[in-house]
Amino acid sequence: MDYMKTVVPTNLFTERGSNIVVINPGSANIRIGLANQDTPFNIPHCISRRTTQLPKRHVQDQMVNSQVTTAQHMERERAYDMIASLLRIPFLDEEVANSSYPRKMGRVDAYPPQNNTKEPEFTWTDVLEKNVPHSSTKAVEAEPNEGGTSEDPTLKESKIKVESNSSERKYREYICGEEALRISPTEPYCLRRPIRRGHLNISQLYPTQQVLEDLHTIWDWILLEKLHIPHSMRNMYSAILVLPETFDSREIKEMLSIVLRDLSFSSAVVHQEGLAAVFGNGLSTACIVNIGAQVTSVICVEDGVTIPTTQISLRFGGEDISRCLLWTQRHHQTWPPIRTDALSKPVDLLMLNRLKESYCQIKEGEVEAVAMVQSYEDGVPPGSHKTRLTALNVPPMGLFYPTLLVPDIYPPPPRSWFNDYDDMLEDTWHMDFPGGSAFPMWESYPIFQTKPKKEDNIGLAEAITKSILLTGRIDLQRKLFCSMQLIGGAALSDGLIPAVEERVLHAIPSHEAIDTVEVLQSRTNPAFVSWKGGAILGILDISRDAWIHREDWIKNGIHIRSGRKYKDSYYLQAQAMCYINS
């Protein structure tokens, strides 16, 4: 401890962080890197595997329901008009009078650029093996014939040609990351996303074993290709899993098995995203609002310990805003006449996310912009379309009016899959906080009757207010309302912070003695703050009581040696706070 008080923080990170890998998996992206890095690798959490199925399925979870019902469509239009009234823009059915711009749109990539700043040309992912050896023909020639009989020279020549062509067209068995999203739909590949909406993406089309195998393959590929950690060196590294609060106990255990058993790390520990975010910004008490790609979660932390009863999960995120942007433009007839589908065409979702990040913001008045829209249609080369986008301040407001977003629906795993007779949590945890550490967002699961229900139908401001008020203490509530922290990729939206402050203030009941709210400015990139906090926790954890060793996990599972259970991060001591805040 004396050393910890005198050591320079940068030296401490260099010394202890070089052999700790921090893994923060999400539904859309995985953030992973060594603890001594400033920023992690941010990689799309997906994999495309070569397939021979006919007809080919280009996306594994095709059972996702993207159909908008009549009732949902009416609710969406009502939500749009409510937002339009607040932002002082025309309602959905109002025609823009005296429009100052034409509605005509066309491909512009066929014309010479008007300036020197031209976007890089889009290319599909090369799906063939690199440096394919061309020695197969020699092998055929040198191969002796069975029975010692001579072979017809014409037949031998045809065999050489076939073997040569097959070697030249050798497909890669799997492709991970952004390359997996940029594979041409004409290629024989199927995209898989092992995590969706904050849970393992298990369905009838995507069995449990395939999900876990894909997780292992993606993480192993990142360790080899990005971090350059070979299998033979893994026993010299430890892993920190920074997991969303939405994961259930069994899902956490499966990921621990991947890290310790399959990836061969020497030890590992699990921390929650909300708790890690507090450490990542050097705080001790805060209300963490994590706006991810597919899930938004809220949880309160007091003195370095999460309050599990305050955890609320909302089934929408940044990708839903991107799809809402597409719906808005199509309704206003500003979208080019191209077939854009964010669910069945992953490359379209990439394009929509880029447009959202570049142009969407929250502010009053009409917000328009001239943008380049890309098209990726079958049988036609990728094209660029210059168009004027409108109502760009409406989609991000869907965070406060979720009926505008209409999230996709997907079938949950079988109920029996979640039966976990070997709970990871301490018995004392159930005594202090009855319920459980994480709960699924799916309703009517009998085994989770004692756990809180999902909160799908409320907006972000109501969720934050409800979470903080659940603490039950006025002194803590006042502190939390002035210590809100927005994290996640969508937290970077321009104008979101003042919008959250204004709407949370109005959402507080009038009988509550609270009149001040504040969102704290993040000290680091909001998309990486949980990852950074996980790195800090791993480096400052001197006693390492909660760490699980590989041999113990493989032999005994949760029960380790003396019979004690895995110590959940709710019980993490806050002693390291003094070093962060000093």
C-alpha positions as CSV (number, residue, x, y, z in Angstrom):
1,M,0.0,0.0,0.0
2,D,2.9,2.4,0.7
3,Y,4.2,1.7,-2.8
4,M,0.7,2.5,-4.2
5,K,0.8,5.9,-2.5
6,T,4.1,6.9,-3.8
7,V,4.2,5.5,-7.3
8,V,3.6,7.7,-10.3
9,P,0.3,6.7,-12.0
10,T,1.8,6.5,-15.5
11,N,4.5,4.1,-14.2
12,L,1.9,2.0,-12.4
13,F,-0.1,1.6,-15.7
14,T,3.1,0.7,-17.6
15,E,4.2,-1.9,-15.0
16,R,0.9,-3.6,-14.2
17,G,-1.1,-2.9,-17.4
18,S,1.1,-4.6,-19.9
19,N,-0.2,-8.1,-19.2
20,I,-3.9,-7.3,-18.5
21,V,-6.4,-7.5,-21.4
22,V,-9.6,-5.5,-20.9
23,I,-12.6,-6.9,-22.8
24,N,-15.8,-4.9,-23.1
25,P,-18.3,-6.7,-25.4
26,G,-21.4,-5.0,-26.7
27,S,-24.3,-5.8,-29.0
28,A,-22.7,-3.9,-31.9
29,N,-19.0,-3.4,-31.1
30,I,-16.4,-4.9,-28.8
31,R,-13.8,-2.7,-27.1
32,I,-10.7,-4.6,-26.3
33,G,-7.1,-3.7,-25.6
34,L,-4.2,-3.9,-23.1
35,A,-4.8,-2.0,-19.8
36,N,-1.9,0.3,-20.4
37,Q,-3.3,1.5,-23.8
38,D,-4.9,5.0,-24.0
39,T,-7.8,3.7,-26.1
40,P,-9.0,0.3,-27.0
41,F,-9.6,-1.3,-30.4
42,N,-13.3,-0.6,-31.3
43,I,-14.3,-3.5,-33.6
44,P,-17.8,-4.5,-34.9
45,H,-18.8,-7.5,-32.8
46,C,-19.7,-9.8,-35.7
47,I,-18.4,-12.6,-37.9
48,S,-19.2,-13.8,-41.4
49,R,-18.7,-17.5,-42.0
50,R,-18.5,-19.2,-45.4
51,T,-21.7,-21.1,-46.2
52,T,-22.9,-23.6,-48.7
53,Q,-26.6,-23.3,-47.9
54,L,-28.9,-22.6,-50.8
55,P,-30.5,-20.2,-50.9
56,K,-27.8,-18.4,-49.0
57,R,-28.8,-16.5,-45.8
58,H,-26.7,-13.4,-45.6
59,V,-27.7,-12.6,-42.0
60,Q,-28.0,-15.4,-39.4
61,D,-30.9,-13.9,-37.3
62,Q,-33.4,-13.6,-40.1
63,M,-36.2,-14.3,-37.7
64,V,-35.9,-10.7,-36.5
65,N,-39.2,-9.0,-37.1
66,S,-38.9,-5.6,-38.7
67,Q,-42.5,-5.2,-39.8
68,V,-44.2,-2.1,-38.3
69,T,-47.8,-2.8,-37.4
70,T,-50.6,-0.2,-38.1
71,A,-50.8,0.6,-34.4
72,Q,-47.0,1.2,-34.2
73,H,-47.1,3.3,-37.3
74,M,-49.8,5.6,-35.8
75,E,-47.9,5.8,-32.5
76,R,-44.8,6.7,-34.4
77,E,-46.6,9.5,-36.3
78,R,-48.0,10.9,-33.0
79,A,-44.5,10.8,-31.5
80,Y,-43.1,12.7,-34.5
81,D,-45.8,15.4,-34.2
82,M,-45.1,15.8,-30.4
83,I,-41.4,16.2,-31.2
84,A,-42.1,18.6,-34.0
85,S,-44.1,20.8,-31.6
86,L,-41.3,20.9,-29.2
87,L,-38.6,21.6,-31.8
88,R,-40.8,24.1,-33.6
89,I,-40.7,22.4,-37.0
90,P,-43.6,21.4,-39.4
91,F,-45.8,18.5,-38.4
92,L,-45.5,15.2,-40.3
93,D,-48.5,15.9,-42.6
94,E,-47.6,19.5,-43.3
95,E,-46.2,20.2,-46.7
96,V,-43.1,22.4,-46.8
97,A,-44.4,25.6,-48.5
98,N,-42.2,27.3,-51.0
99,S,-39.5,24.7,-50.8
100,S,-36.2,26.2,-51.7
101,Y,-34.5,23.0,-52.9
102,P,-35.4,20.5,-55.5
103,R,-36.4,16.9,-54.7
104,K,-34.6,15.5,-57.7
105,M,-31.7,13.2,-56.9
106,G,-29.3,11.2,-58.9
107,R,-26.0,9.4,-58.8
108,V,-23.1,11.9,-58.7
109,D,-20.1,9.5,-58.7
110,A,-20.2,9.4,-62.5
111,Y,-19.3,13.0,-62.7
112,P,-15.9,14.6,-61.9
113,P,-15.7,16.0,-58.3
114,Q,-16.2,19.7,-57.8
115,N,-13.4,19.9,-55.3
116,N,-10.4,18.0,-54.2
117,T,-12.0,16.5,-51.1
118,K,-13.3,13.3,-52.5
119,E,-14.5,10.5,-50.3
120,P,-12.4,7.3,-50.5
121,E,-13.8,4.8,-53.0
122,F,-15.8,2.0,-51.5
123,T,-14.5,-1.5,-52.0
124,W,-16.0,-4.9,-51.1
125,T,-14.1,-7.1,-48.7
126,D,-11.6,-9.5,-50.4
127,V,-13.0,-12.9,-49.4
128,L,-10.2,-15.0,-50.9
129,E,-7.2,-16.3,-49.0
130,K,-4.1,-14.2,-49.4
131,N,-0.9,-15.6,-50.7
132,V,-2.5,-18.8,-51.9
133,P,0.2,-21.3,-52.8
134,H,0.1,-22.5,-56.4
135,S,2.0,-25.7,-55.7
136,S,-1.1,-27.9,-56.0
137,T,-0.4,-28.6,-59.7
138,K,3.1,-29.9,-58.9
139,A,1.6,-32.1,-56.2
140,V,-0.8,-33.6,-58.7
141,E,2.0,-34.3,-61.2
142,A,4.2,-35.9,-58.7
143,E,1.4,-38.0,-57.2
144,P,1.9,-41.7,-58.1
145,N,-1.0,-43.6,-59.7
146,E,-2.7,-46.4,-57.8
147,G,-1.8,-49.8,-59.1
148,G,1.1,-48.5,-61.1
149,T,-1.0,-47.9,-64.2
150,S,-0.3,-44.9,-66.5
151,E,-2.9,-42.2,-66.7
152,D,-4.2,-40.6,-69.9
153,P,-2.2,-37.3,-70.5
154,T,-5.4,-35.5,-71.5
155,L,-7.1,-36.5,-68.3
156,K,-4.1,-35.5,-66.3
157,E,-4.0,-32.1,-67.9
158,S,-7.7,-31.5,-67.1
159,K,-7.1,-32.5,-63.4
160,I,-4.2,-30.0,-63.2
161,K,-6.4,-27.2,-64.5
162,V,-9.3,-27.9,-62.1
163,E,-6.9,-28.2,-59.1
164,S,-5.2,-24.9,-60.1
165,N,-8.5,-23.0,-60.4
166,S,-9.7,-24.4,-57.0
167,S,-6.6,-23.1,-55.3
168,E,-7.0,-19.7,-56.8
169,R,-10.5,-19.4,-55.5
170,K,-9.9,-20.5,-52.0
171,Y,-12.4,-18.7,-49.7
172,R,-11.5,-17.5,-46.2
173,E,-13.4,-19.7,-43.7
174,Y,-14.5,-16.7,-41.6
175,I,-14.1,-12.9,-41.6
176,C,-14.4,-10.8,-38.5
177,G,-15.0,-7.1,-37.7
178,E,-15.8,-4.4,-40.2
179,E,-14.6,-6.5,-43.0
180,A,-17.5,-8.9,-42.2
181,L,-20.0,-6.1,-42.8
182,R,-18.5,-5.1,-46.1
183,I,-18.8,-8.5,-47.8
184,S,-20.7,-8.4,-51.1
185,P,-24.1,-10.1,-51.0
186,T,-23.1,-12.2,-54.0
187,E,-20.4,-14.0,-52.0
188,P,-21.2,-17.2,-50.1
189,Y,-21.1,-15.8,-46.6
190,C,-23.5,-15.6,-43.6
191,L,-23.2,-12.8,-41.1
192,R,-23.6,-13.6,-37.4
193,R,-24.0,-11.3,-34.4
194,P,-23.4,-13.3,-31.2
195,I,-24.9,-10.6,-29.0
196,R,-28.2,-8.7,-29.6
197,R,-30.1,-6.3,-27.4
198,G,-27.8,-7.0,-24.4
199,H,-28.1,-10.8,-24.4
200,L,-26.6,-13.7,-26.2
201,N,-28.3,-13.9,-29.6
202,I,-29.7,-17.4,-29.2
203,S,-32.6,-18.4,-31.4
204,Q,-33.9,-21.4,-33.4
205,L,-31.6,-20.3,-36.3
206,Y,-28.7,-19.5,-34.0
207,P,-28.1,-22.3,-31.4
208,T,-26.2,-21.8,-28.2
209,Q,-23.1,-23.7,-29.3
210,Q,-22.8,-21.6,-32.5
211,V,-23.1,-18.4,-30.5
212,L,-20.4,-19.4,-28.1
213,E,-18.1,-20.7,-30.8
214,D,-18.5,-17.4,-32.7
215,L,-17.7,-15.4,-29.6
216,H,-14.5,-17.5,-29.1
217,T,-13.5,-17.1,-32.7
218,I,-14.0,-13.3,-32.8
219,W,-12.1,-12.7,-29.5
220,D,-9.3,-15.1,-30.5
221,W,-9.0,-13.3,-33.9
222,I,-8.7,-9.9,-32.2
223,L,-6.0,-11.2,-29.7
224,L,-4.0,-12.6,-32.6
225,E,-4.4,-9.9,-35.3
226,K,-4.8,-6.7,-33.2
227,L,-3.1,-7.3,-29.9
228,H,-0.5,-9.9,-31.3
229,I,-0.9,-12.2,-28.4
230,P,-0.3,-15.8,-29.6
231,H,-1.8,-18.8,-27.9
232,S,1.5,-19.9,-26.4
233,M,1.7,-16.5,-24.5
234,R,-1.8,-16.4,-23.1
235,N,-0.9,-18.0,-19.8
236,M,1.1,-14.8,-19.0
237,Y,-2.0,-12.6,-19.3
238,S,-5.0,-11.9,-17.2
239,A,-8.4,-10.7,-18.5
240,I,-11.0,-8.2,-17.3
241,L,-14.5,-8.7,-18.5
242,V,-16.5,-5.4,-18.4
243,L,-20.0,-6.6,-19.0
244,P,-23.3,-4.8,-19.4
245,E,-25.8,-5.1,-16.5
246,T,-28.3,-6.8,-18.9
247,F,-26.4,-10.1,-18.9
248,D,-27.7,-13.0,-16.8
249,S,-25.7,-15.2,-14.5
250,R,-25.4,-18.0,-17.0
251,E,-24.4,-15.7,-19.8
252,I,-21.6,-14.3,-17.6
253,K,-20.4,-17.8,-16.8
254,E,-20.3,-18.8,-20.4
255,M,-18.1,-15.8,-21.2
256,L,-15.8,-16.6,-18.3
257,S,-15.5,-20.1,-19.7
258,I,-14.5,-18.7,-23.1
259,V,-11.9,-16.5,-21.5
260,L,-10.4,-19.0,-19.1
261,R,-10.9,-22.4,-20.8
262,D,-10.9,-21.6,-24.5
263,L,-8.6,-18.5,-24.8
264,S,-6.3,-19.8,-22.0
265,F,-5.9,-16.7,-19.9
266,S,-4.3,-17.4,-16.5
267,S,-7.0,-15.5,-14.5
268,A,-10.0,-13.3,-15.0
269,V,-12.5,-11.0,-13.2
270,V,-15.9,-9.6,-14.1
271,H,-16.9,-6.0,-13.6
272,Q,-20.1,-4.2,-14.5
273,E,-20.1,-1.4,-17.1
274,G,-21.8,1.0,-14.8
275,L,-19.3,0.5,-12.0
276,A,-16.4,0.7,-14.4
277,A,-17.7,3.9,-15.9
278,V,-17.6,5.6,-12.5
279,F,-13.9,4.6,-12.1
280,G,-13.2,5.6,-15.7
281,N,-14.2,9.2,-14.9
282,G,-12.6,9.3,-11.5
283,L,-15.9,9.5,-9.6
284,S,-17.3,7.7,-6.6
285,T,-21.0,8.4,-6.9
286,A,-23.0,8.9,-10.1
287,C,-26.0,7.9,-12.1
288,I,-24.7,6.1,-15.1
289,V,-26.7,6.4,-18.4
290,N,-25.3,4.0,-20.9
291,I,-26.7,4.6,-24.4
292,G,-25.4,1.7,-26.5
293,A,-26.1,0.6,-30.0
294,Q,-29.1,-1.6,-29.1
295,V,-29.7,-1.2,-25.4
296,T,-29.9,1.8,-23.1
297,S,-29.3,1.1,-19.4
298,V,-29.4,3.2,-16.2
299,I,-27.9,2.4,-12.9
300,C,-26.8,4.3,-9.8
301,V,-23.5,4.0,-8.0
302,E,-22.8,5.2,-4.5
303,D,-19.3,5.3,-3.1
304,G,-18.0,2.8,-5.6
305,V,-20.8,0.3,-5.2
306,T,-23.7,-0.2,-7.6
307,I,-27.2,-0.2,-6.3
308,P,-28.8,-3.1,-8.1
309,T,-32.4,-2.1,-7.4
310,T,-31.9,1.1,-9.5
311,Q,-31.0,-0.8,-12.7
312,I,-33.4,-0.1,-15.7
313,S,-32.9,-1.4,-19.2
314,L,-34.5,0.2,-22.3
315,R,-34.7,-1.7,-25.6
316,F,-33.4,1.0,-27.9
317,G,-30.1,2.6,-28.8
318,G,-28.0,4.2,-31.5
319,E,-28.9,1.8,-34.2
320,D,-32.6,2.5,-33.7
321,I,-31.9,6.2,-34.2
322,S,-30.1,5.3,-37.5
323,R,-33.1,3.3,-38.7
324,C,-35.4,6.1,-37.7
325,L,-33.3,8.5,-39.7
326,L,-34.0,6.4,-42.8
327,W,-37.8,6.3,-42.0
328,T,-37.9,10.1,-41.6
329,Q,-36.1,10.8,-44.9
330,R,-38.3,8.4,-46.8
331,H,-41.5,10.0,-45.4
332,H,-40.2,13.4,-46.5
333,Q,-39.2,11.9,-49.8
334,T,-35.6,13.1,-49.5
335,W,-34.1,9.6,-49.7
336,P,-32.8,8.5,-53.1
337,P,-34.8,5.8,-54.9
338,I,-32.6,3.0,-53.7
339,R,-33.2,-0.2,-51.7
340,T,-31.8,0.5,-48.3
341,D,-32.3,-2.1,-45.6
342,A,-30.5,-1.8,-42.3
343,L,-31.4,-5.3,-41.1
344,S,-30.7,-7.5,-44.1
345,K,-27.9,-5.4,-45.6
346,P,-25.2,-4.8,-42.9
347,V,-23.3,-2.3,-45.2
348,D,-26.4,-0.1,-45.3
349,L,-26.4,0.0,-41.5
350,L,-22.8,1.2,-41.6
351,M,-23.8,4.0,-43.9
352,L,-26.8,5.0,-41.8
353,N,-24.7,5.1,-38.7
354,R,-22.2,7.3,-40.4
355,L,-24.9,9.7,-41.5
356,K,-26.4,9.8,-38.0
357,E,-23.1,10.5,-36.3
358,S,-22.3,13.3,-38.8
359,Y,-25.6,15.1,-39.1
360,C,-28.1,14.3,-36.4
361,Q,-28.3,16.7,-33.5
362,I,-30.8,18.0,-31.0
363,K,-31.7,21.7,-31.5
364,E,-34.8,23.8,-32.2
365,G,-35.7,24.8,-35.7
366,E,-35.4,23.0,-39.0
367,V,-32.1,21.1,-39.3
368,E,-31.1,20.1,-42.8
369,A,-27.8,19.1,-44.5
370,V,-26.5,18.1,-47.9
371,A,-25.0,14.6,-47.6
372,M,-23.7,11.8,-49.8
373,V,-25.9,8.7,-49.6
374,Q,-24.4,5.4,-50.7
375,S,-26.2,2.7,-52.5
376,Y,-25.2,-1.0,-52.5
377,E,-27.7,-2.8,-54.7
378,D,-27.4,-6.3,-56.3
379,G,-26.0,-6.3,-59.8
380,V,-25.1,-2.6,-59.7
381,P,-21.7,-1.1,-58.6
382,P,-21.8,0.9,-55.4
383,G,-23.0,4.4,-56.1
384,S,-23.1,7.9,-54.4
385,H,-26.2,10.1,-54.4
386,K,-26.0,13.7,-53.3
387,T,-29.2,14.7,-51.5
388,R,-30.5,17.1,-48.9
389,L,-31.6,15.5,-45.7
390,T,-34.2,17.1,-43.5
391,A,-35.6,16.9,-40.0
392,L,-32.2,15.7,-38.7
393,N,-33.1,16.7,-35.2
394,V,-36.1,14.3,-34.9
395,P,-34.4,10.8,-34.8
396,P,-32.2,11.5,-31.7
397,M,-35.3,12.7,-29.9
398,G,-36.6,9.2,-30.1
399,L,-34.5,8.5,-26.9
400,F,-37.2,10.5,-25.1
401,Y,-40.1,9.3,-27.2
402,P,-39.3,5.6,-27.8
403,T,-42.5,5.0,-29.8
404,L,-40.8,6.9,-32.6
405,L,-38.1,4.3,-32.9
406,V,-40.1,1.0,-33.2
407,P,-37.2,-1.4,-32.3
408,D,-37.0,-4.7,-34.1
409,I,-38.4,-7.8,-32.3
410,Y,-36.5,-11.1,-32.2
411,P,-37.5,-14.5,-30.6
412,P,-35.9,-15.1,-27.2
413,P,-34.0,-18.3,-26.3
414,P,-35.9,-21.2,-24.8
415,R,-36.9,-20.6,-21.2
416,S,-35.1,-23.7,-20.0
417,W,-31.8,-22.2,-21.2
418,F,-31.8,-19.7,-18.3
419,N,-32.3,-22.3,-15.6
420,D,-29.2,-21.7,-13.5
421,Y,-29.0,-23.9,-10.4
422,D,-25.5,-22.7,-9.6
423,D,-25.9,-19.0,-8.9
424,M,-22.7,-16.9,-9.3
425,L,-23.7,-14.5,-6.5
426,E,-22.9,-14.6,-2.9
427,D,-25.7,-15.8,-0.6
428,T,-25.4,-12.6,1.4
429,W,-26.2,-10.6,-1.7
430,H,-29.7,-12.1,-1.8
431,M,-30.1,-11.1,1.8
432,D,-29.1,-7.5,1.2
433,F,-30.8,-6.9,-2.2
434,P,-33.5,-9.5,-2.9
435,G,-33.9,-10.1,-6.6
436,G,-30.7,-10.7,-8.6
437,S,-27.9,-8.9,-10.3
438,A,-29.2,-8.8,-13.9
439,F,-32.5,-9.4,-15.5
440,P,-33.6,-10.2,-19.0
441,M,-35.6,-7.8,-21.1
442,W,-38.1,-10.5,-22.0
443,E,-41.3,-10.8,-20.1
444,S,-43.2,-13.8,-18.8
445,Y,-40.2,-15.9,-17.8
446,P,-41.4,-17.8,-14.7
447,I,-37.9,-18.3,-13.3
448,F,-37.5,-14.6,-13.1
449,Q,-40.7,-13.7,-11.3
450,T,-38.8,-12.4,-8.3
451,K,-36.8,-10.0,-10.4
452,P,-37.9,-6.6,-11.7
453,K,-39.7,-6.4,-15.0
454,K,-38.2,-4.7,-18.0
455,E,-39.0,-1.0,-18.7
456,D,-39.6,-0.8,-22.4
457,N,-42.2,1.8,-22.7
458,I,-40.7,4.8,-21.0
459,G,-38.3,7.4,-22.4
460,L,-34.8,8.1,-21.2
461,A,-35.7,11.1,-19.0
462,E,-38.4,9.0,-17.1
463,A,-36.0,6.1,-16.8
464,I,-33.2,8.3,-15.2
465,T,-35.7,9.9,-12.9
466,K,-37.2,6.6,-11.8
467,S,-33.8,5.0,-11.3
468,I,-32.6,7.8,-9.0
469,L,-35.8,8.0,-7.0
470,L,-35.5,4.3,-6.3
471,T,-32.6,5.0,-4.0
472,G,-35.1,6.3,-1.4
473,R,-32.8,8.8,0.3
474,I,-33.2,12.5,-0.5
475,D,-29.5,13.4,0.2
476,L,-28.4,10.7,-2.2
477,Q,-31.0,11.6,-4.8
478,R,-29.9,15.2,-4.9
479,K,-26.3,14.1,-5.3
480,L,-27.2,11.7,-8.1
481,F,-29.4,14.2,-10.0
482,C,-26.3,16.5,-10.1
483,S,-24.0,13.7,-11.0
484,M,-25.5,12.1,-14.2
485,Q,-23.0,10.7,-16.6
486,L,-23.8,9.8,-20.2
487,I,-21.7,7.1,-21.8
488,G,-21.9,4.9,-24.9
489,G,-21.5,5.8,-28.6
490,A,-24.8,7.6,-28.9
491,A,-23.9,9.9,-25.9
492,L,-21.7,11.9,-28.4
493,S,-24.9,13.3,-30.1
494,D,-24.7,17.0,-30.3
495,G,-27.2,18.7,-28.1
496,L,-28.0,15.6,-26.1
497,I,-26.7,16.8,-22.7
498,P,-28.9,19.9,-22.4
499,A,-31.8,17.9,-23.7
500,V,-31.3,15.3,-20.9
501,E,-31.0,18.0,-18.2
502,E,-34.1,19.8,-19.3
503,R,-36.3,16.8,-19.6
504,V,-35.1,15.1,-16.4
505,L,-35.8,18.3,-14.5
506,H,-39.4,18.3,-15.9
507,A,-39.8,14.5,-15.2
508,I,-39.1,14.9,-11.4
509,P,-42.5,14.8,-9.6
510,S,-43.5,18.2,-8.1
511,H,-43.6,16.9,-4.6
512,E,-39.9,16.0,-4.6
513,A,-37.6,18.6,-3.1
514,I,-35.2,18.6,-6.0
515,D,-34.7,21.5,-8.3
516,T,-31.2,21.1,-9.8
517,V,-30.0,18.5,-12.3
518,E,-26.6,18.3,-14.1
519,V,-24.9,16.0,-16.5
520,L,-21.2,15.8,-15.8
521,Q,-18.7,16.2,-18.6
522,S,-16.9,13.0,-19.4
523,R,-13.2,13.1,-19.0
524,T,-12.6,10.6,-21.8
525,N,-14.4,9.4,-24.9
526,P,-17.9,8.3,-23.7
527,A,-17.7,5.3,-25.9
528,F,-14.6,4.0,-24.1
529,V,-15.1,5.2,-20.5
530,S,-16.3,1.8,-19.2
531,W,-13.3,0.1,-20.9
532,K,-11.0,2.6,-19.3
533,G,-12.6,2.1,-15.9
534,G,-12.1,-1.6,-16.2
535,A,-8.4,-1.1,-16.9
536,I,-8.1,1.1,-13.8
537,L,-9.9,-1.4,-11.6
538,G,-7.6,-4.2,-12.8
539,I,-4.5,-2.2,-12.2
540,L,-5.5,-0.9,-8.8
541,D,-6.9,-4.2,-7.5
542,I,-4.0,-5.1,-5.1
543,S,-5.6,-8.0,-3.2
544,R,-7.2,-9.6,-6.3
545,D,-9.7,-11.5,-4.1
546,A,-12.3,-11.6,-6.8
547,W,-10.0,-12.9,-9.5
548,I,-10.7,-16.4,-10.8
549,H,-7.8,-18.6,-11.8
550,R,-7.9,-20.9,-14.9
551,E,-7.2,-24.2,-13.1
552,D,-9.8,-23.5,-10.4
553,W,-12.5,-22.5,-12.9
554,I,-11.9,-25.6,-15.1
555,K,-11.9,-28.0,-12.1
556,N,-14.4,-26.5,-9.8
557,G,-16.4,-23.9,-11.8
558,I,-17.9,-21.3,-9.5
559,H,-16.9,-23.0,-6.2
560,I,-13.3,-22.4,-5.6
561,R,-11.2,-24.4,-3.1
562,S,-12.6,-23.4,0.2
563,G,-16.2,-23.6,-1.2
564,R,-16.7,-19.8,-1.4
565,K,-18.6,-18.6,-4.4
566,Y,-17.5,-16.2,-7.0
567,K,-17.4,-12.7,-5.5
568,D,-19.5,-10.4,-7.6
569,S,-18.4,-6.9,-8.4
570,Y,-21.2,-5.5,-6.2
571,Y,-18.8,-6.3,-3.4
572,L,-15.8,-4.6,-4.9
573,Q,-14.2,-2.5,-2.2
574,A,-14.0,1.2,-3.0
575,Q,-10.5,1.5,-1.3
576,A,-8.9,2.4,-4.7
577,M,-11.0,5.5,-4.9
578,C,-8.5,7.5,-2.8
579,Y,-5.8,6.9,-5.4
580,I,-8.0,8.0,-8.3
581,N,-9.4,11.2,-6.6
582,S,-6.1,12.3,-5.0
